[in-house]
Amino acid sequence: MNTDIAKAGQELTEQLDVGVIEAYMRQLPDKALHFGIRVVLALVFFVVGVQIIKLVRRIVRRSLTRGNADVGVVQFLDSFLKAVLYVVLVFMIASQFGLDAASVVAILGSAGVAIGLAVQGSLSNFAGGVLILLLKPFRVGDYIKVDSAGHEGTVTEIQLFYTRLVTPDNHVVIIPNGTLANTSIMNISTLGERKMDLPVAVSYDADIRRAKEALQRMLDEDQDVCKDKEHRVFVQELGDSGVILNVRCFAENTVYWECRWRLLEQIKYTLDEAGISIPYPQMDVHLEQPDGKADKKSAE
């Protein structure tokens, strides 16, 4: 009796399983069709969303530019807006597949500490970018020197997490904003003019007054030297091989390097015309003779 009941129950279970499988197989084409339609709609929605994001970013950039906003502010806000809009787009697409936004927010909230620890470097760079835009130690187009790393160049971009520099030798340097916010920065473009000191050695036998007068005339005649700023020649040091003169002047930032290179070349021509020699490094060598006398030789 019990055996018959068990067999009947087993047969009933098998029939139910077969029925469920058959029902699922009958519904599978419809489900696959609905899922495929959702995927296609999601792709279409994503493509349309990307175009809308580009349009919104373009409108915001134009509005900020018309409002005479700083270029760095425009770049930073544009990158921030791009990140936010793409996150919103992904959440909207995910919700079409049955993902509950409230559940996602709850999960992200509970995992906030872990996420914060994992991306603390990026968060510090983001905070550094905000500080740079608020305090404005430099702007796009400024020439800066970063003390911590020794990098220098012209600022071309201030992005969400980093700042891009172009060095004088045309290299691109990308520096995290967190580093810039926590180090000393020398902004050379702030005052418009830049000082240059050009040391040059002349022989001890040369006429120092004559050398100074010739170099001073050179500064007075140069077109890019700021005449309303300090421009003079003075004795900086009494060196081992000669007298070190310092040619000091100021030039506009836009012509600084051209002026510096030209003056360095002109210094040589000016001293040659004035009959002033630039000494070579010299060293006196004393050779001890067998008879105890020292023989002095001079070597260059």
NORFEN-V43874 format. One record per residue. N is the residue number from 0. RES is the residue in three letters. PHI is phi in whole degrees, -180 to 180 (NA if undefined). PSI is psi in whole degrees, -180 to 180 (999 if undefined). D_LAST is the distance of its C-alpha to the last C-alpha in Angstrom with 1 decimal. Layout:
BEGIN
n->N res->RES phi->PHI psi->PSI d_last->D_LAST
n->N res->RES phi->PHI psi->PSI d_last->D_LAST
END
This chain:
BEGIN
n->0 res->MET phi->NA psi->-50 d_last->121.7
n->1 res->ASN phi->-64 psi->-36 d_last->118.2
n->2 res->THR phi->-66 psi->-41 d_last->116.9
n->3 res->ASP phi->-64 psi->-39 d_last->118.3
n->4 res->ILE phi->-66 psi->-41 d_last->116.8
n->5 res->ALA phi->-65 psi->-42 d_last->113.4
n->6 res->LYS phi->-63 psi->-41 d_last->113.6
n->7 res->ALA phi->-64 psi->-40 d_last->114.7
n->8 res->GLY phi->-66 psi->-40 d_last->111.8
n->9 res->GLN phi->-65 psi->-43 d_last->109.3
n->10 res->GLU phi->-63 psi->-39 d_last->110.7
n->11 res->LEU phi->-65 psi->-41 d_last->110.6
n->12 res->THR phi->-64 psi->-43 d_last->107.0
n->13 res->GLU phi->-63 psi->-39 d_last->106.1
n->14 res->GLN phi->-65 psi->-40 d_last->107.9
n->15 res->LEU phi->-65 psi->-43 d_last->106.1
n->16 res->ASP phi->-62 psi->-43 d_last->102.7
n->17 res->VAL phi->-63 psi->-38 d_last->103.6
n->18 res->GLY phi->-66 psi->-40 d_last->104.7
n->19 res->VAL phi->-65 psi->-44 d_last->101.5
n->20 res->ILE phi->-64 psi->-44 d_last->99.4
n->21 res->GLU phi->-63 psi->-41 d_last->101.6
n->22 res->ALA phi->-65 psi->-40 d_last->101.4
n->23 res->TYR phi->-66 psi->-42 d_last->97.6
n->24 res->MET phi->-65 psi->-35 d_last->97.4
n->25 res->ARG phi->-68 psi->-35 d_last->99.6
n->26 res->GLN phi->-84 psi->-15 d_last->97.5
n->27 res->LEU phi->-59 psi->-46 d_last->94.1
n->28 res->PRO phi->-59 psi->-40 d_last->94.1
n->29 res->ASP phi->-65 psi->-42 d_last->94.8
n->30 res->LYS phi->-65 psi->-42 d_last->92.1
n->31 res->ALA phi->-63 psi->-38 d_last->89.5
n->32 res->LEU phi->-64 psi->-46 d_last->90.4
n->33 res->HIS phi->-63 psi->-41 d_last->90.1
n->34 res->PHE phi->-66 psi->-42 d_last->86.7
n->35 res->GLY phi->-63 psi->-40 d_last->85.5
n->36 res->ILE phi->-63 psi->-40 d_last->86.6
n->37 res->ARG phi->-63 psi->-42 d_last->84.7
n->38 res->VAL phi->-63 psi->-45 d_last->81.5
n->39 res->VAL phi->-63 psi->-44 d_last->81.8
n->40 res->LEU phi->-64 psi->-38 d_last->82.6
n->41 res->ALA phi->-63 psi->-42 d_last->79.6
n->42 res->LEU phi->-64 psi->-43 d_last->77.3
n->43 res->VAL phi->-63 psi->-43 d_last->78.8
n->44 res->PHE phi->-63 psi->-38 d_last->78.5
n->45 res->PHE phi->-66 psi->-45 d_last->74.9
n->46 res->VAL phi->-63 psi->-45 d_last->74.1
n->47 res->VAL phi->-64 psi->-41 d_last->76.0
n->48 res->GLY phi->-62 psi->-40 d_last->74.4
n->49 res->VAL phi->-62 psi->-42 d_last->70.8
n->50 res->GLN phi->-65 psi->-40 d_last->71.8
n->51 res->ILE phi->-65 psi->-41 d_last->73.2
n->52 res->ILE phi->-61 psi->-44 d_last->70.1
n->53 res->LYS phi->-61 psi->-40 d_last->68.0
n->54 res->LEU phi->-65 psi->-45 d_last->70.4
n->55 res->VAL phi->-62 psi->-44 d_last->70.4
n->56 res->ARG phi->-62 psi->-40 d_last->66.5
n->57 res->ARG phi->-64 psi->-42 d_last->66.5
n->58 res->ILE phi->-64 psi->-43 d_last->69.0
n->59 res->VAL phi->-65 psi->-43 d_last->67.1
n->60 res->ARG phi->-62 psi->-43 d_last->63.8
n->61 res->ARG phi->-64 psi->-40 d_last->65.5
n->62 res->SER phi->-64 psi->-44 d_last->67.2
n->63 res->LEU phi->-67 psi->-38 d_last->64.0
n->64 res->THR phi->-67 psi->-42 d_last->62.2
n->65 res->ARG phi->-66 psi->-28 d_last->65.1
n->66 res->GLY phi->-83 psi->11 d_last->65.0
n->67 res->ASN phi->59 psi->36 d_last->61.3
n->68 res->ALA phi->-72 psi->151 d_last->60.2
n->69 res->ASP phi->-62 psi->146 d_last->56.5
n->70 res->VAL phi->-61 psi->-39 d_last->55.1
n->71 res->GLY phi->-63 psi->-39 d_last->54.0
n->72 res->VAL phi->-64 psi->-42 d_last->57.6
n->73 res->VAL phi->-62 psi->-45 d_last->59.0
n->74 res->GLN phi->-65 psi->-43 d_last->56.9
n->75 res->PHE phi->-66 psi->-49 d_last->57.6
n->76 res->LEU phi->-65 psi->-34 d_last->61.3
n->77 res->ASP phi->-65 psi->-45 d_last->61.6
n->78 res->SER phi->-67 psi->-36 d_last->60.1
n->79 res->PHE phi->-67 psi->-45 d_last->62.2
n->80 res->LEU phi->-63 psi->-38 d_last->65.4
n->81 res->LYS phi->-61 psi->-47 d_last->64.7
n->82 res->ALA phi->-63 psi->-44 d_last->64.5
n->83 res->VAL phi->-65 psi->-45 d_last->67.7
n->84 res->LEU phi->-66 psi->-36 d_last->69.7
n->85 res->TYR phi->-69 psi->-36 d_last->68.9
n->86 res->VAL phi->-64 psi->-44 d_last->70.0
n->87 res->VAL phi->-62 psi->-41 d_last->73.2
n->88 res->LEU phi->-63 psi->-44 d_last->73.8
n->89 res->VAL phi->-64 psi->-42 d_last->73.4
n->90 res->PHE phi->-64 psi->-39 d_last->75.9
n->91 res->MET phi->-66 psi->-39 d_last->78.4
n->92 res->ILE phi->-68 psi->-41 d_last->78.2
n->93 res->ALA phi->-64 psi->-34 d_last->78.6
n->94 res->SER phi->-66 psi->-24 d_last->81.6
n->95 res->GLN phi->-71 psi->-17 d_last->83.3
n->96 res->PHE phi->-100 psi->19 d_last->83.3
n->97 res->GLY phi->89 psi->8 d_last->85.1
n->98 res->LEU phi->-81 psi->124 d_last->82.1
n->99 res->ASP phi->-81 psi->121 d_last->83.1
n->100 res->ALA phi->-63 psi->-37 d_last->80.6
n->101 res->ALA phi->-63 psi->-39 d_last->81.8
n->102 res->SER phi->-65 psi->-40 d_last->81.3
n->103 res->VAL phi->-64 psi->-42 d_last->77.7
n->104 res->VAL phi->-63 psi->-40 d_last->77.0
n->105 res->ALA phi->-65 psi->-41 d_last->78.5
n->106 res->ILE phi->-66 psi->-44 d_last->76.4
n->107 res->LEU phi->-64 psi->-36 d_last->73.2
n->108 res->GLY phi->-65 psi->-42 d_last->74.2
n->109 res->SER phi->-70 psi->-28 d_last->74.8
n->110 res->ALA phi->-97 psi->14 d_last->71.5
n->111 res->GLY phi->-61 psi->-40 d_last->69.5
n->112 res->VAL phi->-65 psi->-46 d_last->67.8
n->113 res->ALA phi->-64 psi->-41 d_last->66.6
n->114 res->ILE phi->-65 psi->-40 d_last->65.5
n->115 res->GLY phi->-62 psi->-41 d_last->63.7
n->116 res->LEU phi->-68 psi->-36 d_last->61.8
n->117 res->ALA phi->-71 psi->-32 d_last->60.9
n->118 res->VAL phi->-116 psi->29 d_last->59.5
n->119 res->GLN phi->-64 psi->-32 d_last->58.2
n->120 res->GLY phi->-64 psi->-43 d_last->54.7
n->121 res->SER phi->-68 psi->-37 d_last->56.2
n->122 res->LEU phi->-66 psi->-39 d_last->58.3
n->123 res->SER phi->-66 psi->-36 d_last->55.3
n->124 res->ASN phi->-68 psi->-38 d_last->53.6
n->125 res->PHE phi->-64 psi->-45 d_last->56.8
n->126 res->ALA phi->-63 psi->-37 d_last->57.0
n->127 res->GLY phi->-64 psi->-39 d_last->53.4
n->128 res->GLY phi->-64 psi->-40 d_last->54.2
n->129 res->VAL phi->-63 psi->-43 d_last->57.2
n->130 res->LEU phi->-64 psi->-39 d_last->55.1
n->131 res->ILE phi->-62 psi->-41 d_last->52.5
n->132 res->LEU phi->-71 psi->-33 d_last->55.4
n->133 res->LEU phi->-77 psi->-48 d_last->57.0
n->134 res->LEU phi->-84 psi->-25 d_last->54.1
n->135 res->LYS phi->54 psi->57 d_last->52.1
n->136 res->PRO phi->-67 psi->-22 d_last->48.5
n->137 res->PHE phi->-156 psi->165 d_last->47.5
n->138 res->ARG phi->-132 psi->170 d_last->49.4
n->139 res->VAL phi->-63 psi->129 d_last->49.1
n->140 res->GLY phi->103 psi->-15 d_last->46.5
n->141 res->ASP phi->-78 psi->150 d_last->44.3
n->142 res->TYR phi->-100 psi->120 d_last->40.6
n->143 res->ILE phi->-127 psi->159 d_last->40.1
n->144 res->LYS phi->-122 psi->132 d_last->37.6
n->145 res->VAL phi->-103 psi->116 d_last->39.1
n->146 res->ASP phi->-67 psi->-38 d_last->37.4
n->147 res->SER phi->-64 psi->-38 d_last->38.9
n->148 res->ALA phi->-113 psi->-11 d_last->37.4
n->149 res->GLY phi->78 psi->10 d_last->34.6
n->150 res->HIS phi->-78 psi->149 d_last->36.4
n->151 res->GLU phi->-149 psi->151 d_last->36.6
n->152 res->GLY phi->167 psi->-175 d_last->38.5
n->153 res->THR phi->-93 psi->130 d_last->41.6
n->154 res->VAL phi->-73 psi->123 d_last->45.0
n->155 res->THR phi->-110 psi->-27 d_last->47.3
n->156 res->GLU phi->-149 psi->142 d_last->50.0
n->157 res->ILE phi->-122 psi->100 d_last->51.6
n->158 res->GLN phi->-96 psi->-173 d_last->53.9
n->159 res->LEU phi->-64 psi->-40 d_last->56.3
n->160 res->PHE phi->-121 psi->-11 d_last->53.9
n->161 res->TYR phi->-148 psi->165 d_last->50.4
n->162 res->THR phi->-123 psi->138 d_last->48.2
n->163 res->ARG phi->-105 psi->130 d_last->46.3
n->164 res->LEU phi->-116 psi->151 d_last->42.9
n->165 res->VAL phi->-118 psi->119 d_last->41.0
n->166 res->THR phi->-77 psi->165 d_last->37.2
n->167 res->PRO phi->-60 psi->-27 d_last->35.1
n->168 res->ASP phi->-92 psi->22 d_last->34.2
n->169 res->ASN phi->65 psi->41 d_last->37.9
n->170 res->HIS phi->-106 psi->145 d_last->38.5
n->171 res->VAL phi->-96 psi->126 d_last->41.7
n->172 res->VAL phi->-117 psi->125 d_last->41.6
n->173 res->ILE phi->-108 psi->119 d_last->44.9
n->174 res->ILE phi->-117 psi->129 d_last->45.1
n->175 res->PRO phi->-60 psi->141 d_last->48.3
n->176 res->ASN phi->-64 psi->-31 d_last->50.0
n->177 res->GLY phi->-62 psi->-38 d_last->50.4
n->178 res->THR phi->-66 psi->-43 d_last->46.7
n->179 res->LEU phi->-66 psi->-33 d_last->46.3
n->180 res->ALA phi->-76 psi->-14 d_last->49.2
n->181 res->ASN phi->-121 psi->27 d_last->47.7
n->182 res->THR phi->-142 psi->169 d_last->44.1
n->183 res->SER phi->-81 psi->135 d_last->42.1
n->184 res->ILE phi->-125 psi->129 d_last->41.8
n->185 res->MET phi->-102 psi->113 d_last->39.7
n->186 res->ASN phi->-96 psi->106 d_last->41.6
n->187 res->ILE phi->-81 psi->-21 d_last->39.4
n->188 res->SER phi->-86 psi->-5 d_last->42.3
n->189 res->THR phi->-64 psi->-44 d_last->44.6
n->190 res->LEU phi->-93 psi->-7 d_last->43.7
n->191 res->GLY phi->90 psi->-37 d_last->42.9
n->192 res->GLU phi->-114 psi->154 d_last->39.6
n->193 res->ARG phi->-131 psi->135 d_last->36.2
n->194 res->LYS phi->-83 psi->145 d_last->33.4
n->195 res->MET phi->-130 psi->138 d_last->29.8
n->196 res->ASP phi->-117 psi->121 d_last->26.8
n->197 res->LEU phi->-117 psi->95 d_last->23.7
n->198 res->PRO phi->-75 psi->140 d_last->20.7
n->199 res->VAL phi->-144 psi->138 d_last->18.1
n->200 res->ALA phi->-98 psi->139 d_last->15.2
n->201 res->VAL phi->-124 psi->158 d_last->15.3
n->202 res->SER phi->-67 psi->152 d_last->13.5
n->203 res->TYR phi->-66 psi->-23 d_last->15.2
n->204 res->ASP phi->-83 psi->-10 d_last->16.3
n->205 res->ALA phi->-78 psi->160 d_last->18.1
n->206 res->ASP phi->-81 psi->106 d_last->21.8
n->207 res->ILE phi->-64 psi->-41 d_last->22.2
n->208 res->ARG phi->-62 psi->-43 d_last->25.9
n->209 res->ARG phi->-64 psi->-41 d_last->25.5
n->210 res->ALA phi->-64 psi->-42 d_last->23.0
n->211 res->LYS phi->-66 psi->-41 d_last->25.6
n->212 res->GLU phi->-64 psi->-41 d_last->28.5
n->213 res->ALA phi->-66 psi->-44 d_last->27.1
n->214 res->LEU phi->-69 psi->-32 d_last->26.3
n->215 res->GLN phi->-67 psi->-39 d_last->29.8
n->216 res->ARG phi->-64 psi->-38 d_last->31.5
n->217 res->MET phi->-60 psi->-43 d_last->29.9
n->218 res->LEU phi->-66 psi->-42 d_last->31.4
n->219 res->ASP phi->-65 psi->-30 d_last->34.7
n->220 res->GLU phi->-91 psi->-14 d_last->35.1
n->221 res->ASP phi->-72 psi->135 d_last->34.2
n->222 res->GLN phi->-74 psi->-26 d_last->37.6
n->223 res->ASP phi->-97 psi->-5 d_last->36.8
n->224 res->VAL phi->-77 psi->128 d_last->35.5
n->225 res->CYS phi->-70 psi->112 d_last->38.4
n->226 res->LYS phi->-75 psi->-21 d_last->39.2
n->227 res->ASP phi->-87 psi->-1 d_last->41.6
n->228 res->LYS phi->-110 psi->169 d_last->38.9
n->229 res->GLU phi->-60 psi->126 d_last->35.9
n->230 res->HIS phi->-147 psi->106 d_last->33.3
n->231 res->ARG phi->-155 psi->169 d_last->30.9
n->232 res->VAL phi->-121 psi->132 d_last->27.3
n->233 res->PHE phi->-146 psi->161 d_last->26.3
n->234 res->VAL phi->-79 psi->117 d_last->23.5
n->235 res->GLN phi->-91 psi->-36 d_last->23.0
n->236 res->GLU phi->-163 psi->149 d_last->20.4
n->237 res->LEU phi->-97 psi->97 d_last->18.2
n->238 res->GLY phi->-79 psi->180 d_last->15.0
n->239 res->ASP phi->-70 psi->-35 d_last->12.1
n->240 res->SER phi->-112 psi->-7 d_last->9.8
n->241 res->GLY phi->-177 psi->179 d_last->12.8
n->242 res->VAL phi->-88 psi->126 d_last->16.6
n->243 res->ILE phi->-91 psi->114 d_last->17.9
n->244 res->LEU phi->-97 psi->145 d_last->21.0
n->245 res->ASN phi->-114 psi->121 d_last->23.6
n->246 res->VAL phi->-96 psi->108 d_last->25.7
n->247 res->ARG phi->-113 psi->136 d_last->28.9
n->248 res->CYS phi->-163 psi->176 d_last->32.0
n->249 res->PHE phi->-122 psi->148 d_last->34.9
n->250 res->ALA phi->-142 psi->156 d_last->36.1
n->251 res->GLU phi->-63 psi->147 d_last->39.2
n->252 res->ASN phi->-59 psi->-35 d_last->39.0
n->253 res->THR phi->-69 psi->-25 d_last->40.2
n->254 res->VAL phi->-120 psi->15 d_last->37.3
n->255 res->TYR phi->-58 psi->-53 d_last->34.6
n->256 res->TRP phi->-68 psi->-40 d_last->32.4
n->257 res->GLU phi->-61 psi->-43 d_last->32.9
n->258 res->CYS phi->-65 psi->-42 d_last->32.1
n->259 res->ARG phi->-63 psi->-48 d_last->28.9
n->260 res->TRP phi->-63 psi->-40 d_last->27.6
n->261 res->ARG phi->-67 psi->-41 d_last->28.6
n->262 res->LEU phi->-66 psi->-38 d_last->27.1
n->263 res->LEU phi->-60 psi->-41 d_last->23.6
n->264 res->GLU phi->-71 psi->-39 d_last->23.8
n->265 res->GLN phi->-69 psi->-30 d_last->25.4
n->266 res->ILE phi->-59 psi->-44 d_last->22.8
n->267 res->LYS phi->-63 psi->-45 d_last->20.3
n->268 res->TYR phi->-63 psi->-42 d_last->23.1
n->269 res->THR phi->-64 psi->-44 d_last->24.1
n->270 res->LEU phi->-68 psi->-36 d_last->20.9
n->271 res->ASP phi->-64 psi->-43 d_last->20.5
n->272 res->GLU phi->-66 psi->-32 d_last->24.1
n->273 res->ALA phi->-85 psi->-2 d_last->23.6
n->274 res->GLY phi->73 psi->26 d_last->20.7
n->275 res->ILE phi->-100 psi->125 d_last->18.4
n->276 res->SER phi->-93 psi->143 d_last->14.8
n->277 res->ILE phi->-96 psi->115 d_last->13.1
n->278 res->PRO phi->-74 psi->153 d_last->9.6
n->279 res->TYR phi->-89 psi->154 d_last->6.6
n->280 res->PRO phi->-59 psi->131 d_last->5.9
n->281 res->GLN phi->-123 psi->154 d_last->4.4
n->282 res->MET phi->-145 psi->131 d_last->6.2
n->283 res->ASP phi->-89 psi->129 d_last->8.6
n->284 res->VAL phi->-117 psi->127 d_last->10.3
n->285 res->HIS phi->-107 psi->118 d_last->14.0
n->286 res->LEU phi->-101 psi->127 d_last->15.9
n->287 res->GLU phi->-82 psi->122 d_last->19.6
n->288 res->GLN phi->-85 psi->158 d_last->21.7
n->289 res->PRO phi->-59 psi->-31 d_last->25.3
n->290 res->ASP phi->-83 psi->6 d_last->26.8
n->291 res->GLY phi->92 psi->-3 d_last->25.3
n->292 res->LYS phi->-87 psi->146 d_last->22.8
n->293 res->ALA phi->-96 psi->133 d_last->19.2
n->294 res->ASP phi->-106 psi->117 d_last->16.5
n->295 res->LYS phi->-93 psi->129 d_last->13.4
n->296 res->LYS phi->-129 psi->147 d_last->10.1
n->297 res->SER phi->-110 psi->130 d_last->6.8
n->298 res->ALA phi->-124 psi->140 d_last->3.8
n->299 res->GLU phi->-97 psi->999 d_last->0.0
END
